[in-house]
Amino acid sequence: MADSSKEESVQLIKKLGAYVTLKLSNLFPISLGNLGSRSVGTFAGMVVAIFLTWRLLRAPSGDQRRQPKRQGASGSGSSVDAQAVMAASSGDCSSSSNDSRARHVVDEFFQPVKPTLTQVVRQKLCEGRKVTCRLLGVILEESTPEELQKGATVKPSVLEVLLEITKYCDLYLMDRILDEESGVKVLSALEEAGIFTSGGLVKDKVLFSSTENGRSSFVRQLEPDWHIDTNPDIIFQLARFIKYELYISANKPERPASNVFNSPSLEDFFGISDRSA
């Protein structure tokens, strides 16, 4: 019986080790030979912790029934054989149950953690630290300079990600306007939305031009890591000079480049709609 229990423990440890290795290989697609001493120590500590948890799960509970005493030799041979079969079956069920519980512990340990918005922004921007962005159709509800003459409204759905970008990046907002009053209305809308107080944006980084070429010139002079725009012509013109571009449109650009990404909105690009769902 002792040898059987020992063999069962060895087999279960092997299964648990293989399962942990599979989980780690899915999370970290590198070989153990490339791990540093600190990583190896962390891995070893994790395996020990899981093994100790398995031992606790394997320990018999207080209300578990005791095994019946061994009957005397006077019992019939068929009765002894039946008891042996039942004991073996019980051992198999117990081993399967312990194996299942151990796997459950490993699954709980490796349960994925949802990244924060800060982590998502850094990942999506590929660690880029300077961003230029068009106002119309991206930050503002209005989509034409003519609409700005009547008023300006910041999209509520874009506010959260915009504030996060201002905390992490050097952000410049820009667009074409038809008169100075339109610029005043835009600045007022941004201020009312709290972008100048809650974020890291200042009014001097909101730029206005009377032409689209002037807006394109702003971008080239600033040399950002990312430029965000709704105009496909500007996206195409700047693709040679800007490291990454985000084209905000429900339709993909007709002349796509390898460094141009596409999204129906800024918040969708950073997964804000998925997070709030």
C-alpha positions as CSV (number, residue, x, y, z in Angstrom):
1,M,0.0,0.0,0.0
2,A,2.8,2.4,0.9
3,D,4.5,1.7,-2.5
4,S,1.3,2.3,-4.3
5,S,0.7,5.6,-2.5
6,K,4.2,6.7,-3.3
7,E,3.9,5.8,-6.9
8,E,0.6,7.7,-7.1
9,S,2.2,10.8,-5.6
10,V,5.0,10.7,-8.1
11,Q,2.7,10.3,-11.1
12,L,0.5,13.2,-9.8
13,I,3.6,15.5,-9.3
14,K,4.7,14.6,-12.9
15,K,1.3,15.5,-14.3
16,L,1.2,18.8,-12.3
17,G,4.7,19.7,-13.5
18,A,3.8,19.1,-17.1
19,Y,0.6,21.2,-16.7
20,V,2.5,24.1,-15.1
21,T,5.1,23.9,-17.9
22,L,2.4,24.1,-20.5
23,K,0.8,27.1,-18.8
24,L,4.2,28.9,-18.6
25,S,5.0,28.1,-22.2
26,N,1.7,29.7,-23.3
27,L,2.4,32.9,-21.2
28,F,6.1,33.2,-21.9
29,P,7.1,31.9,-25.4
30,I,10.8,31.5,-24.5
31,S,12.9,28.6,-23.5
32,L,14.0,27.9,-20.0
33,G,17.6,28.0,-21.1
34,N,17.3,31.7,-21.9
35,L,16.0,32.6,-18.5
36,G,18.2,34.5,-16.1
37,S,19.0,33.4,-12.5
38,R,16.3,35.7,-11.1
39,S,13.7,34.2,-13.5
40,V,14.7,30.7,-12.7
41,G,14.4,31.4,-9.0
42,T,11.0,32.9,-9.5
43,F,9.9,29.9,-11.5
44,A,11.2,27.5,-8.8
45,G,9.4,29.3,-6.1
46,M,6.2,29.3,-8.0
47,V,6.4,25.5,-8.5
48,V,7.1,25.0,-4.8
49,A,4.1,27.1,-3.9
50,I,1.9,25.2,-6.2
51,F,3.2,21.9,-4.9
52,L,2.5,22.9,-1.3
53,T,-1.0,23.9,-2.2
54,W,-1.5,20.5,-3.8
55,R,-0.3,18.8,-0.6
56,L,-2.8,20.8,1.4
57,L,-5.6,19.8,-1.0
58,R,-4.5,16.2,-0.8
59,A,-4.6,16.1,3.0
60,P,-7.6,14.1,4.2
61,S,-10.4,16.1,5.9
62,G,-11.4,15.5,9.5
63,D,-14.8,14.1,8.6
64,Q,-13.4,11.6,6.1
65,R,-14.4,8.1,6.9
66,R,-11.7,5.7,8.1
67,Q,-10.9,2.8,5.9
68,P,-12.4,-0.5,7.2
69,K,-10.1,-2.7,9.1
70,R,-8.6,-5.6,7.3
71,Q,-10.6,-8.7,7.7
72,G,-9.2,-11.9,9.0
73,A,-7.9,-14.7,7.0
74,S,-11.2,-16.6,7.5
75,G,-12.9,-14.4,4.8
76,S,-13.5,-16.0,1.5
77,G,-11.1,-15.4,-1.4
78,S,-13.8,-13.8,-3.5
79,S,-14.6,-11.3,-0.8
80,V,-11.0,-10.3,-0.5
81,D,-10.8,-9.9,-4.3
82,A,-13.9,-7.7,-4.3
83,Q,-12.5,-5.5,-1.6
84,A,-9.2,-5.1,-3.5
85,V,-11.1,-4.1,-6.6
86,M,-13.2,-1.5,-4.7
87,A,-10.1,-0.1,-3.0
88,A,-8.3,0.2,-6.3
89,S,-11.4,1.9,-7.8
90,S,-11.6,4.3,-4.8
91,G,-7.9,5.1,-5.2
92,D,-8.3,5.9,-8.9
93,C,-11.3,8.3,-8.1
94,S,-9.3,10.0,-5.3
95,S,-6.3,10.4,-7.6
96,S,-8.5,11.9,-10.4
97,S,-10.2,14.2,-7.9
98,N,-6.8,15.4,-6.5
99,D,-5.5,15.9,-10.0
100,S,-8.5,18.0,-11.0
101,R,-8.2,20.1,-7.9
102,A,-4.5,20.7,-8.5
103,R,-5.2,21.8,-12.1
104,H,-7.9,24.1,-10.8
105,V,-5.3,25.8,-8.5
106,V,-2.9,26.2,-11.4
107,D,-5.7,27.7,-13.6
108,E,-6.6,30.2,-10.9
109,F,-2.9,31.1,-10.5
110,F,-2.5,31.8,-14.2
111,Q,-5.8,33.6,-14.7
112,P,-5.2,36.6,-17.0
113,V,-5.4,40.1,-15.5
114,K,-7.2,42.8,-17.5
115,P,-4.7,45.6,-18.4
116,T,-5.2,49.2,-17.2
117,L,-6.0,52.0,-19.6
118,T,-2.5,53.4,-19.0
119,Q,-1.0,50.0,-20.1
120,V,-3.2,49.9,-23.1
121,V,-2.3,53.4,-24.3
122,R,1.4,52.6,-24.0
123,Q,1.1,49.4,-25.8
124,K,-1.0,50.8,-28.6
125,L,1.3,53.7,-29.1
126,C,4.3,51.5,-29.2
127,E,5.9,53.6,-26.4
128,G,5.7,56.7,-28.7
129,R,5.9,59.9,-26.6
130,K,4.9,62.7,-29.1
131,V,1.5,62.7,-30.7
132,T,-0.2,65.1,-33.1
133,C,-4.0,64.9,-33.6
134,R,-6.7,66.5,-35.6
135,L,-9.6,68.0,-33.7
136,L,-12.5,67.8,-36.2
137,G,-14.1,64.3,-36.3
138,V,-11.7,62.9,-33.7
139,I,-11.9,65.0,-30.5
140,L,-14.8,67.2,-31.5
141,E,-18.3,66.3,-32.5
142,E,-18.1,68.7,-35.4
143,S,-16.5,67.5,-38.6
144,T,-16.1,70.6,-40.7
145,P,-14.7,74.2,-40.2
146,E,-18.1,75.6,-41.1
147,E,-19.6,73.8,-38.1
148,L,-17.0,75.3,-35.8
149,Q,-18.4,78.8,-36.6
150,K,-21.6,77.7,-34.8
151,G,-19.9,76.0,-31.8
152,A,-17.6,73.3,-30.6
153,T,-18.3,70.2,-28.5
154,V,-15.9,67.6,-27.1
155,K,-17.0,64.0,-27.6
156,P,-17.7,62.5,-24.1
157,S,-16.6,59.1,-25.3
158,V,-13.1,60.3,-26.2
159,L,-12.4,62.2,-23.0
160,E,-11.1,59.3,-20.9
161,V,-8.5,58.2,-23.4
162,L,-7.6,61.7,-24.4
163,L,-6.7,62.6,-20.8
164,E,-4.7,59.4,-20.5
165,I,-2.7,60.3,-23.6
166,T,-2.0,63.8,-22.3
167,K,-0.5,62.2,-19.1
168,Y,1.8,59.9,-21.0
169,C,2.6,61.8,-24.3
170,D,3.5,65.2,-25.5
171,L,0.2,65.9,-27.3
172,Y,-0.6,68.6,-29.9
173,L,-4.1,69.2,-31.2
174,M,-4.6,71.1,-34.4
175,D,-7.1,71.9,-37.2
176,R,-8.1,74.3,-39.9
177,I,-10.5,77.2,-38.9
178,L,-12.2,79.9,-41.0
179,D,-12.0,82.7,-38.4
180,E,-10.5,83.5,-35.0
181,E,-13.8,83.1,-33.2
182,S,-13.9,79.4,-34.2
183,G,-10.5,79.0,-32.4
184,V,-11.9,80.6,-29.3
185,K,-14.8,78.3,-29.3
186,V,-12.6,75.2,-29.6
187,L,-10.4,76.4,-26.7
188,S,-13.4,77.1,-24.6
189,A,-14.9,73.6,-25.3
190,L,-11.6,71.9,-24.4
191,E,-11.3,73.9,-21.2
192,E,-14.9,73.1,-20.1
193,A,-14.1,69.4,-20.7
194,G,-11.3,69.7,-18.2
195,I,-8.5,68.8,-20.6
196,F,-6.3,71.8,-19.6
197,T,-6.8,71.1,-15.8
198,S,-7.0,67.3,-15.5
199,G,-4.6,66.4,-18.3
200,G,-1.1,67.6,-19.3
201,L,-2.3,69.7,-22.3
202,V,-1.8,73.5,-22.4
203,K,-3.4,76.0,-24.7
204,D,-0.2,76.7,-26.5
205,K,-0.3,73.1,-27.9
206,V,-3.6,73.7,-29.6
207,L,-2.7,74.9,-33.1
208,F,-4.9,76.5,-35.8
209,S,-4.3,77.0,-39.5
210,S,-6.3,78.6,-42.3
211,T,-5.3,75.8,-44.8
212,E,-4.9,72.0,-44.8
213,N,-1.3,72.4,-46.1
214,G,-0.6,74.6,-43.0
215,R,-1.9,71.8,-40.8
216,S,0.3,69.3,-42.6
217,S,3.3,71.6,-42.2
218,F,2.6,71.7,-38.4
219,V,2.9,67.9,-38.2
220,R,6.1,67.8,-40.2
221,Q,7.8,70.5,-38.1
222,L,6.8,68.7,-34.8
223,E,8.1,65.3,-36.0
224,P,5.7,63.2,-33.9
225,D,5.9,59.5,-33.3
226,W,2.1,59.3,-34.1
227,H,-0.2,61.5,-36.2
228,I,-4.0,61.0,-36.0
229,D,-6.2,62.3,-38.8
230,T,-9.4,61.9,-40.7
231,N,-8.2,63.3,-44.0
232,P,-6.9,60.4,-46.3
233,D,-4.8,62.8,-48.4
234,I,-2.9,64.1,-45.4
235,I,-2.4,60.6,-44.1
236,F,-1.0,59.6,-47.4
237,Q,1.3,62.7,-47.7
238,L,2.7,62.3,-44.2
239,A,3.2,58.5,-44.3
240,R,6.8,58.9,-45.6
241,F,7.8,61.3,-42.8
242,I,5.9,60.0,-39.7
243,K,6.7,56.8,-37.9
244,Y,3.1,55.8,-37.3
245,E,-0.3,57.2,-38.3
246,L,-3.9,56.5,-37.3
247,Y,-6.5,57.0,-39.9
248,I,-9.9,57.7,-38.2
249,S,-12.6,56.4,-40.6
250,A,-15.1,53.6,-40.9
251,N,-13.5,52.8,-44.3
252,K,-9.9,51.7,-44.8
253,P,-7.6,54.0,-46.8
254,E,-7.4,53.5,-50.5
255,R,-3.6,53.7,-50.5
256,P,-2.6,51.9,-47.2
257,A,0.9,52.0,-46.0
258,S,2.6,49.6,-43.5
259,N,2.8,52.3,-40.9
260,V,-0.8,53.4,-41.2
261,F,-3.4,52.0,-38.8
262,N,-7.2,52.3,-39.2
263,S,-10.0,52.7,-36.7
264,P,-13.6,54.1,-36.8
265,S,-12.8,56.3,-33.7
266,L,-10.0,57.1,-31.3
267,E,-11.8,55.4,-28.4
268,D,-12.3,52.2,-30.5
269,F,-8.6,52.1,-31.3
270,F,-7.8,52.0,-27.6
271,G,-10.6,49.6,-26.7
272,I,-12.6,52.1,-24.6
273,S,-15.9,50.8,-26.0
274,D,-14.9,47.2,-25.1
275,R,-13.9,48.2,-21.5
276,S,-17.2,49.9,-20.8
277,A,-19.3,47.1,-22.2
